[in-house]
Amino acid sequence: MLCIIWGVQQVAIKGVADEISPVLQVALRSGIAALLVLVVMTCRKESLRQSRPYLMAGCVVGLLFALEFLFVAEGLRFTSASHMAVFLYTAPAFAAVGLQLFHPDERLVPAQWAGIFVAFSGIAVAFLSGNSGSGDVVKMLTGDAMGLLAGLAWGATTVVVRCTALSQAPASHTLFYQLTGAGILLLLYALFSGQLHFRPGVNGSLSLLFQIFIVGFASYLTWFSLMKTYLASQLGVLSFMTPVFGVLAGMLFLNEQPQPGFIWGTLLILSGIVIVSGWPWFITKFGRPAEAHRQSTGRNP
């Protein structure tokens, strides 16, 4: 269900862009969802004063989260929701490379480096081949590039969370920082860029409610709850169904027709990222005990 929700969100934004500007949609979604998370924190007696040690890192992830969805919202003005759904989910590849530099326990094995190579090869194929037949290639490529930048910002967010004091923070606090940063910064961007178009009809109102309560609030809290119970590697692999649902939703609701080159690139991207994210689980499940221990702890037994 989470994969379906996240796959549909780009379609929800682009589908009502003529009623509410995309940047304003994400700003309102993030700001109101942040207030809802604050209510949950209050009910759980989680004081914001407890998050003072995480304030600096929290501001950084708030900025990165705002940049991620700025690129998503602006990119959807130029490219299709299908393309955005795929390029956004290149984030784990960027995160894996970044963690190599800043997190000593996140070393990749050769098989995972091979997955990185496959994923970036897929990016090249999708980026260069997915626009054949498009009426405005430059426009589409601009939107695709913004999708890649969104994935880069998301990957950088993962690196900051894993490598700073936020790794010890309650998930609700991290989410609050992200949503608050995006809400404030994107609202300011919408104001100064003149993207304040807000004339929602029935579709626009339903889309905005879906984005606020289902995407921005419920889905993220549910994801963090799952992370406390299940292995991150298993959830990570399952989450890569999201681009598939995103492409299908774009075809179903927006009549988008991805080109064959883009489909092949998408398959390479997803295959590479599944190798990178799923390798620890695969070793734990099917590998030798010693290798499984080393993969799960980062040390020799």
C-alpha positions as CSV (number, residue, x, y, z in Angstrom):
1,M,0.0,0.0,0.0
2,L,2.8,2.4,0.8
3,C,4.4,1.7,-2.6
4,I,1.1,2.4,-4.3
5,I,0.7,5.7,-2.4
6,W,4.2,6.9,-3.1
7,G,3.9,5.9,-6.7
8,V,0.7,7.8,-7.2
9,Q,1.9,11.0,-5.5
10,Q,3.6,12.4,-8.6
11,V,0.5,11.8,-10.6
12,A,-1.6,13.5,-7.9
13,I,0.6,16.6,-8.1
14,K,0.8,16.8,-11.9
15,G,-2.8,15.9,-12.5
16,V,-4.1,19.0,-10.7
17,A,-1.3,21.4,-11.6
18,D,-3.8,23.6,-13.5
19,E,-5.8,24.1,-10.2
20,I,-2.9,24.4,-7.7
21,S,0.7,25.1,-8.7
22,P,2.9,22.1,-7.9
23,V,5.3,23.9,-5.6
24,L,2.4,25.3,-3.6
25,Q,0.9,21.9,-3.4
26,V,4.0,20.4,-1.8
27,A,4.4,23.5,0.5
28,L,0.9,23.1,1.9
29,R,1.2,19.4,2.1
30,S,4.4,19.6,4.1
31,G,3.4,22.4,6.4
32,I,0.0,20.9,7.4
33,A,1.5,17.4,7.7
34,A,4.2,18.9,10.0
35,L,1.4,20.3,12.3
36,L,-0.2,16.8,12.4
37,V,3.1,15.2,13.3
38,L,3.5,17.8,16.1
39,V,0.0,16.8,17.4
40,V,1.2,13.1,17.4
41,M,4.4,14.1,19.3
42,T,2.3,16.0,21.8
43,C,0.0,13.0,22.4
44,R,3.1,10.8,22.9
45,K,4.6,13.4,25.3
46,E,7.6,13.9,23.0
47,S,8.7,17.5,23.6
48,L,10.6,19.4,21.0
49,R,13.0,20.5,23.7
50,Q,14.4,16.9,23.5
51,S,15.5,17.6,20.0
52,R,17.9,20.4,20.7
53,P,20.9,18.2,20.2
54,Y,19.6,17.4,16.8
55,L,18.8,21.0,15.8
56,M,21.7,21.7,13.4
57,A,21.4,18.3,11.6
58,G,17.6,18.8,11.6
59,C,17.9,22.1,9.8
60,V,20.1,20.4,7.2
61,V,17.7,17.6,6.5
62,G,14.9,20.1,6.4
63,L,16.7,22.0,3.7
64,L,17.5,18.8,1.7
65,F,13.9,17.6,2.0
66,A,12.8,21.0,0.7
67,L,15.2,20.8,-2.2
68,E,14.1,17.2,-3.0
69,F,10.5,18.2,-3.4
70,L,11.3,21.6,-5.1
71,F,13.0,19.6,-7.8
72,V,10.0,17.2,-7.9
73,A,7.5,20.0,-8.2
74,E,9.4,22.0,-10.7
75,G,10.5,18.9,-12.7
76,L,6.9,17.8,-13.1
77,R,6.3,21.0,-15.1
78,F,8.6,19.7,-17.8
79,T,8.6,15.9,-17.6
80,S,6.1,13.1,-17.1
81,A,5.0,11.7,-13.7
82,S,6.4,8.3,-14.9
83,H,9.8,9.7,-15.5
84,M,9.8,11.6,-12.1
85,A,8.8,8.4,-10.2
86,V,11.7,6.5,-11.6
87,F,14.5,9.2,-11.4
88,L,13.4,10.1,-7.8
89,Y,14.1,6.5,-6.8
90,T,17.7,6.7,-7.8
91,A,18.3,8.0,-4.3
92,P,19.6,4.8,-2.8
93,A,22.4,4.6,-5.3
94,F,23.5,8.2,-4.4
95,A,23.1,7.4,-0.7
96,A,25.2,4.2,-1.0
97,V,28.0,6.2,-2.6
98,G,27.8,9.0,-0.1
99,L,27.8,6.7,2.9
100,Q,31.1,5.2,1.6
101,L,32.7,8.6,2.3
102,F,31.2,9.5,5.7
103,H,30.1,6.2,7.4
104,P,32.9,3.7,8.0
105,D,30.5,0.8,8.7
106,E,28.7,1.3,5.3
107,R,31.3,-0.3,3.1
108,L,30.0,-1.9,-0.1
109,V,31.2,-5.4,-1.3
110,P,32.1,-5.9,-5.0
111,A,28.6,-7.3,-5.8
112,Q,27.0,-4.0,-4.5
113,W,29.5,-1.9,-6.5
114,A,28.3,-3.9,-9.5
115,G,24.8,-3.0,-8.6
116,I,25.8,0.7,-8.4
117,F,27.3,0.4,-11.9
118,V,24.1,-1.3,-13.2
119,A,21.9,1.4,-11.6
120,F,23.9,4.3,-13.1
121,S,24.0,2.6,-16.5
122,G,20.2,2.4,-16.3
123,I,20.2,6.1,-15.5
124,A,22.2,6.8,-18.6
125,V,19.9,4.6,-20.8
126,A,16.7,6.1,-19.4
127,F,18.0,9.7,-19.6
128,L,19.3,9.5,-23.1
129,S,16.8,7.0,-24.7
130,G,13.6,7.7,-22.8
131,N,12.8,10.8,-24.7
132,S,12.8,9.5,-28.2
133,G,9.5,10.5,-29.8
134,S,8.9,13.4,-27.4
135,G,7.7,16.6,-28.9
136,D,10.1,18.7,-26.8
137,V,13.2,16.8,-26.0
138,V,15.0,19.7,-24.2
139,K,12.0,20.3,-22.0
140,M,11.7,16.6,-21.1
141,L,15.5,16.3,-20.4
142,T,15.3,19.4,-18.1
143,G,12.5,17.7,-16.1
144,D,14.4,14.4,-16.0
145,A,17.5,16.2,-14.7
146,M,15.5,17.7,-12.0
147,G,14.2,14.3,-11.1
148,L,17.9,13.1,-10.8
149,L,18.6,16.1,-8.6
150,A,15.6,15.2,-6.4
151,G,17.0,11.7,-6.0
152,L,20.5,13.2,-5.2
153,A,18.9,15.4,-2.5
154,W,17.0,12.4,-1.0
155,G,20.2,10.3,-1.0
156,A,22.0,13.2,0.7
157,T,19.3,13.3,3.3
158,T,19.9,9.6,4.1
159,V,23.6,10.3,4.5
160,V,23.0,13.2,6.9
161,V,20.5,11.1,9.0
162,R,22.8,8.2,9.3
163,C,26.0,10.1,9.9
164,T,24.8,12.7,12.5
165,A,23.1,12.9,15.8
166,L,19.8,12.4,14.0
167,S,20.6,8.7,13.9
168,Q,19.7,8.6,17.6
169,A,16.7,10.9,17.3
170,P,13.1,9.7,17.5
171,A,11.7,9.2,14.0
172,S,8.9,11.6,14.6
173,H,11.4,14.4,15.3
174,T,13.3,13.7,12.1
175,L,10.1,13.7,10.1
176,F,9.0,17.0,11.8
177,Y,12.3,18.7,10.8
178,Q,11.9,17.5,7.2
179,L,8.3,18.5,6.8
180,T,8.7,21.9,8.6
181,G,11.7,22.7,6.5
182,A,9.9,21.9,3.3
183,G,6.8,23.7,4.3
184,I,8.5,27.0,5.1
185,L,11.1,27.0,2.3
186,L,8.8,25.9,-0.4
187,L,6.1,28.4,0.6
188,L,8.7,31.2,0.4
189,Y,9.8,29.9,-3.0
190,A,6.3,29.8,-4.2
191,L,5.8,33.4,-3.0
192,F,8.9,34.8,-4.6
193,S,8.5,32.9,-7.8
194,G,4.9,33.9,-8.2
195,Q,3.7,30.3,-8.1
196,L,0.7,30.9,-5.9
197,H,-2.0,29.7,-8.2
198,F,-4.7,28.2,-6.0
199,R,-8.1,27.6,-7.5
200,P,-8.9,24.0,-6.5
201,G,-11.9,22.3,-7.9
202,V,-13.2,18.9,-6.7
203,N,-10.1,17.1,-8.1
204,G,-7.7,19.6,-6.7
205,S,-9.2,19.5,-3.3
206,L,-9.3,15.7,-3.2
207,S,-5.7,15.6,-4.4
208,L,-4.5,18.0,-1.8
209,L,-6.3,16.2,1.0
210,F,-4.7,12.9,-0.2
211,Q,-1.3,14.5,-0.2
212,I,-1.6,16.0,3.2
213,F,-3.3,13.2,5.2
214,I,-2.2,10.1,3.3
215,V,1.2,10.9,1.8
216,G,2.7,13.6,4.0
217,F,1.3,12.4,7.4
218,A,0.1,8.8,7.5
219,S,2.5,7.1,5.0
220,Y,5.7,8.5,6.5
221,L,4.7,7.7,10.1
222,T,3.7,4.2,9.0
223,W,7.0,3.7,7.2
224,F,9.0,4.7,10.3
225,S,6.8,2.3,12.4
226,L,7.7,-0.5,10.0
227,M,11.3,0.4,10.2
228,K,11.2,-0.4,14.0
229,T,9.8,-3.9,13.4
230,Y,11.3,-5.2,10.1
231,L,14.7,-5.3,8.6
232,A,15.6,-2.2,6.7
233,S,17.1,-4.1,3.9
234,Q,13.9,-6.1,3.3
235,L,11.7,-3.0,3.4
236,G,14.2,-1.2,1.1
237,V,13.9,-3.9,-1.6
238,L,10.1,-3.9,-1.4
239,S,10.0,-0.1,-1.6
240,F,11.4,-0.3,-5.1
241,M,8.0,-1.4,-6.4
242,T,7.1,2.3,-6.0
243,P,8.5,3.4,-9.4
244,V,6.6,0.6,-11.1
245,F,3.4,1.8,-9.6
246,G,4.4,5.3,-10.5
247,V,4.8,4.4,-14.2
248,L,1.6,2.4,-14.2
249,A,-0.3,5.3,-12.5
250,G,1.0,7.8,-15.1
251,M,-0.1,5.5,-17.9
252,L,-3.5,5.0,-16.4
253,F,-4.5,8.4,-15.2
254,L,-2.4,10.8,-17.4
255,N,-2.2,8.7,-20.6
256,E,1.6,8.8,-20.5
257,Q,3.3,6.4,-22.8
258,P,6.9,5.7,-21.7
259,Q,9.3,5.0,-24.6
260,P,11.0,1.5,-24.8
261,G,14.4,3.0,-24.0
262,F,13.1,4.5,-20.8
263,I,11.5,1.1,-19.8
264,W,14.8,-0.7,-20.3
265,G,16.6,2.0,-18.3
266,T,14.1,1.7,-15.6
267,L,14.6,-2.1,-15.4
268,L,18.4,-1.5,-15.1
269,I,18.0,1.1,-12.4
270,L,15.7,-1.0,-10.3
271,S,17.8,-4.1,-10.7
272,G,21.0,-2.3,-9.7
273,I,19.3,-0.7,-6.6
274,V,17.8,-4.0,-5.5
275,I,21.3,-5.5,-5.6
276,V,22.8,-2.7,-3.6
277,S,20.0,-2.6,-1.0
278,G,19.0,-6.3,-0.9
279,W,22.5,-7.8,-0.8
280,P,22.8,-7.8,3.1
281,W,19.4,-9.5,3.3
282,F,20.3,-12.0,0.5
283,I,23.6,-12.9,2.3
284,T,21.8,-13.3,5.7
285,K,19.1,-15.5,4.1
286,F,21.2,-17.6,1.8
287,G,24.9,-17.0,2.4
288,R,27.4,-18.6,4.7
289,P,27.1,-17.8,8.4
290,A,30.5,-16.1,8.6
291,E,29.8,-13.9,5.6
292,A,26.3,-13.1,6.8
293,H,27.7,-12.0,10.2
294,R,30.3,-9.7,8.5
295,Q,27.6,-8.2,6.2
296,S,25.3,-7.4,9.1
297,T,27.9,-6.0,11.5
298,G,30.6,-4.7,9.2
299,R,33.2,-6.7,11.1
300,N,34.8,-10.1,10.8
301,P,33.4,-12.7,13.4
